Amino acid sequence: MSAQVSTAKQPGKLFQVAVVGANANDLEIFSRIFAITRYRPRSYHLKVVSENSSLGDLSSAANADIYVVNLHSTHAVHCWHRLSTLIDAGRRKPVLKISKVTPSTESGSEFTISWPINPSKLLQSLDNYTIRHLHYYPEFEIGSETEPCVATVKNIKAINLTSHMQSAQRESALKVLVADDSLAVRRQLKIGFDALNAKINLVEDGESAVKAAETEQYDVIFLDVVMPGIDGYAACKSIKRSKLNKNTPVIMLTSRSSKFDKLKGILAGCDTYLTKPINHNEFKEVTEKHLNIIKTRT
């Protein structure tokens, strides 16, 4: 049995944006905006695609994360058709379109970037796209003092689940136990597991977690280290001795990250040791990892 420790926050992610058929002024706007995103949790790199792009340039653009097409140019539409044939079917995503927004369509589509381009709205559109369609939301941190905004929560709940998650849900609902004395953390974890349509049991202390583990079998258990009454280590030891959950993955949540705390987690029998705050991507990665382990055992 091994334990992992979450250390520093994950570095920001760079997204490749292929812009097809934009004019020189619009490309200048894209370049300036992307230049100032280098210090953000998500940054963007511009790939210019034009009617003069070589096959090599098109092949490179086919690996982009986001595609933006200028609907004002017939050459751009033609170029997009050429490019789209090179994109693998598994990587196809909705396309963002640069288009004039009339009063009747002012609310617009989530895939429309209004023209003339507004820098702040462009950046907001790209950020929303990475959340909704690329499932990247570093702003949502489990264990942080602030809870995620409504927009982030809605986008998290709109996640398309991975194929193995979907198959697991068809067989039976995912059962999760969370023990943490922080209301914010319990809410944050509930949001994360709501995206998986999981059945989640939220308790406030170690004693309640041990009692719950004696009466129901769970697929994964999250325990805070510092709680009223018995701490997370003692709760983990008891759960690992229980008949129903001795093989259930236990993930310890803590604000501490010393070697001594890591050793205590290993001795208690925990499977993973995470330092708060934990961003949602890391939460999702760890959870799916342990669900895969469960799947291989069955």
N, C-alpha and C positions, 0 to 999 in steps of 0.2 A: 504494500500500500504506500502510495506516495502523496505528497502534498505540494501544491504550487502556490507561489506567492505573487500577488499582483504588486508591482512596484510603481514606477512613475506613470503618469497619464500617457495614454497612447498618443503618438505624434499625429499631427493633422494629416489628412489624406489629400492627395493631388488627383483631380479629375481632369481627364482630357476632353476638351470640347471642340468638336469639328463644326466649323461655321461654313456653310455652303452658300456661296453667291452673294455675300454681303458686300456693300460698296466700301470705298476707302474710308469714308467718314465713320461708318458703323464699325468697321474693323478697328479703327483708332479707339473708339469707345470700349470695345471688347478688350483691347490690349491694356488700356489704362486701368480698367476695373480689375482685370485679372492680376495686374502687377501689385495691387494693394491687398490682394487676398492671401499673399504668401505667408502672412503671420496669423491667419485665422485657422480655426479647427478644420475647415475645408478650403482648399485653394484650387484654382483653375488654370489650365494651360491651353493656349489657343492653337488650334490646327486649322489653317486656312485652306479651303477647298474651292477651286474655281474651275471654269470650263477648260482652262489651260493646264490643269493638274495632270501630271503623268500617271501612268498606271501604278507606279511605285508609290506616289503620293496618295493615291486613292486607297491602295492596300494598307498604307500606314493609318489613314483616317478611318478605315474600317474597324480599327481596334479602339476607337474613341469610346468614352463613357456616355457622352451626351452629344446629340446632333441638333444643330440649329440651321434651318433652311429659310432663305429669303424668298417669300412667295411673290415679291414684286418683280422678280427676274425669271423670265422663261428659261434662260441659260442655267440658272440655279436649279430649277426644277428638273431640267434634263440631266444636269450633273448629279443631282441627288439620285435619280433613277440608276445612273451608272454605278454610283457608290453603294446603293442599297443592295445590289446584286452580289457585292463582295462581303457583306456582313453575315456572319454565321447566324443561323436561325436561333440558336440558343442565346445569342447576345442582343437580339432585336428588342428595342424599347420604343416607347412613344417618342415622336419627334417634336421638338419645339419649333414653332413657325413664327417668323417675323412678319407681321401683317398689320395693316391699319385697323384700328378699332373704331367702329361707328357708334353713335349714341345708342342705337338699338342693340348693340352687342357689347356695351360698355363693361358688363360683368365679365364677358369673355370666357374663353376656355382656359383651363389650366395649362394648356399646351401652346397658348398664343402669347408672344412677346409683342407688345404694342409698338408701333412705329409712328413717328420718330422714337428712337430708343431712349428710354428714361433709365439712367444708370442704376438708381436705387431699386427700381422695379425689376430690372434685368437680373440684378444680383439676388433679389428675393425669389424670383422665378427659378433660378438655378439652384439655390439652397433648398427650396421646397421640392424640387425635382430629385435631388440627392436623398432627401428624407423619404419621399413617397415611393420612388421607383428604384433607387439604388440602396435603400434601407440603411442609410448612414445618418446617425443622429447622436453625435458626441455630446450635445448639450444636455441630454438626459443622463444624469448621473445618479446612481443608486447610492444613497448615503449622504447626498449633498443636503445643505440646509434649505435650499430652495427647490420647490417642486416644478416639474415641467409645465410649460405653458399649454393652453388648451389645444393650440394648433399641433404641437408636437405629439400630444396624446392621441389626437384624432389620426395623425399619420401613422403612429405606431400601431394603432388598432386596425389600420388598413393594410398592414403587411400581408403580402402573399407568402404563406408558409412554405417552407422547403418540402420537397416531396416526401422525405422520410417522416417529417412531422405530420403531414397529411395522412399518411398511411397509419401512423400510430393513433391518430385521433379516430380513424374509422374503426379501429379495433376497440379502443377504450379511451376515455378521457384521461389526460395527464393529471396525476394527483400530486400536489405540492404542499409541503408544510413549511411555513415561515415563522420563525420566532425572533422577534426584535421588539425592544421596548420603545423604539422610536416610531411614532405614528407616520411620520413622513416616509421612512424607509419601508414600512409595511404598504403604504399606498403606492410607492414607486415600484415595488416588486409586484404588487397586484396588477399595475398597469402593464408591466412586462409580460406577465403570464396571461393576462386577458388577451394579448395578441396571439397566444397559443391556444385560446379557448380552454384553458386548464381549470380544473377544480382546485381551488387554493384555500387552505386553512391557515388563517392568520391568528397567531397567539402573541402574548406580550412578555412571556418569561419562560425560563428553562423548565420549570415544573410542568407547565401546561404543555410544552413540547414533548416531554417524556410521556405524559399521560396520553397525548394524542397518538404517539408512535406505538403505544401498547394496544390500541384499539383499531387502527387502520394502517394499511400498507401504503406507502408513498413511493413515487418514482424518483423524487429528489427532495432533499431537506436543506433549508437555509437556516443557520443558527448565528445569531449575534453572539460575540464573545462576552461582552459585559452586559448583564441583565440583572434585574432584581432577583434575589434568592440564589439558586444555583446558577453558575455561569455557563457559557456555551460549551466549554471543555467538559464539564461534568455531565451536562445534558447529552453531549455527543457520546461519551462513554456508555451511558445508560441505554441510549438508542441502539448503539452497536451491539449491545448484549440482548436486545429484545428479539423475540421470535419473528415478528413481522418485518422488521426493518434492519436486521443485522447486515444485509447486503445493499441497503439503499445508500446512494451517494449522499454524503453530508458536506455541504459547502459552508465554511465558517466565514462570517463577515466581521471585520474589525477595522478600527482606525490605527491599530498598531502594526508594525512591520519588522520587529526585531527578530534575530535568529532564535532567541529564547521563546518568543511567542510561536514561531514556526514549529519549533521542536515540540512545544506543548500541544499544538494542533495535530502533529503526526502521532504523538503518544495517545492522544484522545481517540484517534481513529478516523479523523476527518479525511476526506478525499481531495478537497481543494481548499485553499486558504486565500481569501481575497481581501485586499486592503481597500477600504472605502475612502473617498467615493469611487464607485465603479461606473464607467460609462456603459451605455446600453449595449453597444456592440460587443464589449467584453463579456457582459452578462449573457448575451445570446450565444456567443461562441462557447463559453464554459457549459451552459445548460445543454446545448446540442451535443457537445462532446460526451457528456455523461449519459444522455439519452441514447446515443449511439452505442456506448458500452453496454447499457441495459439490453439493447436490441440484439447485440452479438451473443449475450449470455442466454437469451431465450430461444 
